[in-house]
C-alpha cells in the first residue's frame, strides 16, 4: 500500500531521482577531510538554536519591567526551562567556535578562491549576521550584564564623526539603553535576523552545490586548475558518495559538537555565563568588570589601543572589508598551503594576534 503510494508520487515528481542525484550519486573528492563537515555541524547547531529559541519565547516577556523576572521563571519554575535556556546561551558560543573553525579551514585550504567567491561572500555575511544575533540576544534577559554590555557596545558607534551621536540614539531608540532598545533588539533577534539568516543559508548552500565541493589541495595528484571561462560544476568522478559514506563522518563530528555543548551546559555553563548575568539590570549601578563576550574582546580592546575611538573603528572596518573582499584580492590559482608561504604566515600571525588581543582585553 505504502509502496504503491510512494510509486504514485514518484512517477509524478521524480523524488527518487532527486534523492539519488543529491545523496548516493553525489560524489565527493576521495581525500575529502574532516574540516568539510563543519558546514553540516553549523546547520545542526542553528536548527537546535531555532528550536530552543522558540521554546524560550513561550515564557519570555519582552518588556524591561518583566524580562528579567520572566527569565528567572524559565530558570526556576518552568520544567526543564533551565536546560532550554542554557542550551540556547551555550549554543550561541559553540556556534561562534564552529563558525571560526569553518572560516579558518576555508582560508587555509584556499577554497574561497574562484569560482567560490560568492560562497565566501555569503558566508562572511552569515558570520556577521550570527554575531548580530548574539549581540541582540545578549540584551534580552535584561540582566546587569545585558544592560551594561549593550551600553558599551552601542556607545562604540558614537566614535564615528558627524553621525555618531545620531547613530547611537537610533540603535538605542533614545539617549540610553531602555525599553525602546529592548523592543528593537527583540524584533531583530526573533524575526529580522533569523529570517535573513535562513534565506542566506539557502543561498550559501545553493552556491556550494552549484560549484561543487572543492578538492582538498593536498596529496601528490593535486594540480591547481586554470581560471574557468564559463560555468562548470566541479565533478569528482571516482570519488566517495555523499550518502552513506560522508554522512557517517558528518554525523560523527556533529555528535562531537553536541557532546561538547551538552557537557558545558551541564557541568560548566559559567564559562559563558558570568555572575552579572544573574543580577537584574540597574541603570544606576555600573558593575566594575563588565566585558563583552569572548568573540568581541578583540574589537573592544582595539578601541582602547588606538588614541581615538574613530581610529579604532576605522581599523576594524578596514580589516572586515579586506576579509570580505579577500577572494577578489587574492586571485592566484595556487591553493596548496605549502606553496603559499606569505599567506600561511599572515594566517598564523592573524590567529596569534587575535588570541593575544582577546586575552589582553579579558585582563585589561
Ligand atoms: C550559518 C553559517 C554557515 C553554514 C550553515 C554553512 C554551511 C556550509 C556547508 C554545508 C558547506 C559545504 C560543506 C563544507 O565545506 O563544510 C559550506 C562550504 C563553504 N562555506 Fe560555509 N557555512 C556557513 C558559514 C560560512 C562562513 C562564515 C564562511 C566564510 C566566511 C563560509 C564559507 C564557505 C566556503 C568558501 C565553502 C566552500 C568550501 C569548499 O567547497 O571547499 N561559510 N558551508
Boltz pocket constraint, residues with backbone or C-beta under 6 A from the ligand:
constraints:
  - pocket:
      binder: B
      contacts: [[A, 35], [A, 36], [A, 37], [A, 38], [A, 39], [A, 40], [A, 42], [A, 43], [A, 46], [A, 99], [A, 102], [A, 103], [A, 106], [A, 111], [A, 112], [A, 116], [A, 119], [A, 120], [A, 121], [A, 122], [A, 123], [A, 124], [A, 125], [A, 126], [A, 127], [A, 201], [A, 204], [A, 205], [A, 208], [A, 212], [A, 213], [A, 214], [A, 215]]
      max_distance: 6.0
